[in-house]
């Protein structure tokens, strides 16, 4: 776990957190519970961005319909959890807010309708409207890593300026977060000398997770250079405040 030490003198902010390198990403869960036993009958894990914002629809025929924010509409067998049908209502990369699915009958046919963003889709057997994209086989495939991309730099600061909306007051609130490296992900080439600068108000000692290097204790407004010769991606942290963690990628 990663904690954040807040001090009495720190300004109030509605969200003083931030991206944490070593915490696992959250997971969205689609599951069915056996009401007789209280046990999970089946479960699928999906990226939280694809979990959806409305509950699923189950039918007397044993199907469960749901919509996802990428435009995907899918049906599952409620007994086995197998996906038996899927349809892509949007092009790749789309993001929208799906509504709840509803079943209705018209002229002896059953329809499933679901709002997808600003559109309302209706489905029935033998529908003729073509899909707008390919249904992904694996929702985790090609998922970009969470957090910011590595930033090319030769200087890493020990503190970060953060900002939050002031809500009813208007404008924005600013503060220095003493336990967040800037950038949190850095990109350098092999042989680079990186300056670790303490731009905060308290001392920091910065060291590699594998113990291969460390700085001296850096008082405010002091710095130290560290050379990176070996290609790879490495974690480092402040030994005084171990929840302050950064990552550096060294390219050949």
N, C-alpha and C positions, 0 to 999 in steps of 0.2 A: 504494500500500500504506500501511497505517497501523500504526505500531509503538507499543509501550508500553515506556517506559523504567522499569525497576525499579531501585531503589537498594538497596545492601547493608543499610540499616537498615529497609527495608520488611518487615513481618511476613510469614511464610509463609502462603499461602492456596492452597487446592486449585484455585481458579479466580479469578484476579485480573483477568480480562478483563471484557468487557461489550459492550453494543451499540455498534457503530461506524456512524455515519451514512453515511460515504462508501465503505464496502465493499459490493460487490454481494452480494445474497442468494445463499445456496447453491442449487444446482439438482439435482433428482433426475433420473436418466437411466435410461430403459428402452431397451435397444438389443440388436441382434443382430449377431454377428460372423461373417463368412464364414471358416470355418476353413481353406479352401483358400488364401485370400490374406492372411488376418489383418486384413482391412479391415472397417470398420463397414458392414454392409449397410443398416441403417436405424436411426433413433434418434428417440425422443420425450423432450422435456424436461417435467417436471412439478414442482410445488412439493414440496420435500423432505417436507413433512407428509403428502403423499399417495403417497410412494414405496412404503411397505409394509415389513414386517419379515421376510418370508419370500421365498425364491426362487420363480420362476414354474415352471409345469408345461408341458412341450411334449408333444404327442401325435404318433403316427404319421400322423394325418390332416393334419398341418401347421398345428396351432393352438397358441397359447401362452395359458395361463390365468394370471391373477394377481388378488390381492385388494389393496385399498387401505384405509388406515385410516379413510376416510370411509364405509365400507360398500359400496364399489363393487366388483363382480366383473366382469371384462372378458376378452374373448378377442381375440387378434390373429392375423392371417395371418403365419406365421413367414417367409414369403418376401418379402412386400411391406411388412409393418409396419402395414397397415391394420387398424383396429379393426373387427371384424365382428359383435361382440355385446357387450352390457353389461347389467348388472342391478344395481339399487340395493337392498341388503338393509337399509338403515337410513334413518332420517329425516334431513332436512337438519341439518347441524351436528354430527352424531355423530362420535365419535372412538373407535377400538377398535384392537386388535392382531390383524390377520389372520394365520392360519396358512397353511401350504403347501397347495396344491391337490393332490388325489389323484384318479386315474381308476380306475374299477372297472366290472365288468360284472355285471348281475343280470337273470336271465330274458331273456337275449338283448339287453338294452339297455345302452348305455354311459352311465355317470353320472360327473359331475365333482363332487366334494365338497370343501368348504373351510371351515375354522373361521373364523368372523367374531365376534370377541369371545367371548362365552359361548355363542354359538349355533353349530350345525353345519348348514350348508346343503348340499343335494345338488341337482344340476341334470341334466336330461335333455331331449331334444327333446320339444316339445309339453307342457312343464310347465305346471301350472295355478295355482301359488302366485303371487299378485300382488306386484309390486314395492312397496316402502315409500316410494319417492321417485322423483324425476325424475333421469335420468342427465344430468349437466352436459355441455354441448357443449364448453365450454372450461374446463379446470381452473384457469386463471389468472384467469378472470373473477371480479370482486368479491373478489379476494384482498386482505385488509387489509394495509397496509404493515407491514413488520417493525419491531420495537422499540416503545417506549412511545408512546402518543398524546400530542399536545401538551397541556401542563398550563397552565392559566390562572394567571398569576403576574406580579408586578411586581419580582421579585428573582431573580437567577440567581447561584448560588454557583460558585466556581471549583474546588471539591473536593467529593467525594461519599463518604458513608459506605457501605462495602460489607460484606457479611457472607457467610460460608461455613460449612457444617457442619464440625465438627471430627472427623467420622468416629468412630474408636474412642474418642476422648477424651470425646465427648458434648458437648452444648451447641453453641454457635456461636462462630465467630471473627469479630472486627470489625477494620476498618482504614479509614483515610482514603485514598482514591485521589486523588492530587493532580492527575491529568490527565483528569478527567471532570466536565463541567459538570452541575449539579443545578438544575433539570431539564435533561436533554439536549435535549428539545424543549419550547419555551416558547410560550405563546399570549398575545398582548396585543391591544389595540385601537389603532387609529391615533391618534397624539398621546400615547401613553403614554411615561412616563419610567421606564426600567428600571434598577434598581440592580445593578451587577455587583460582587459582594462576594468578596474573597479570604479565604475561611475556612480556607485551608490553611497550610502552613509555608514555602512558597517563593514568590517573586515571579512574577506573571503579567501579561502585556500582551495584552489582548483586542482583536481587530480583525475587521472584516467581511471576508469573502472577496473582495468586489469592491472593497475599499479605501475604501469610502464613510465609514467612521468607525473610530476606534481610541481606546482608553483610554490613559492614561499607564501606566507600570509600576506595578502594584499590589503593594505589600508586604503581608505578612500583616496581617490585621485592618484593611485599608483598602478603600475602594470608590470607584466613580465612576458617575454617571448618564449614560445614553445615551437620547436621544429617538428614537422611531420614528414617522414620519409617513406613510411610503409603504406601502400594503397589499401583501402578498405574503409569500413564504416565503424566508428568507435564511439562509445559513450564516455562521458566524463561528468563529474559532479563537484559540488562544493563540500569539502569534508566537514566544514563547520555547520552547514545546513544541507544535509544529504538529500532533501527533497528537491533541491535545485539541480536539475539534470539537463545536460545538453548533448548534442550529437554532432560529430564532425565526419564528413565523407572526404576521403583523400583519393583523388583520381591519379592514375599514372601520368 
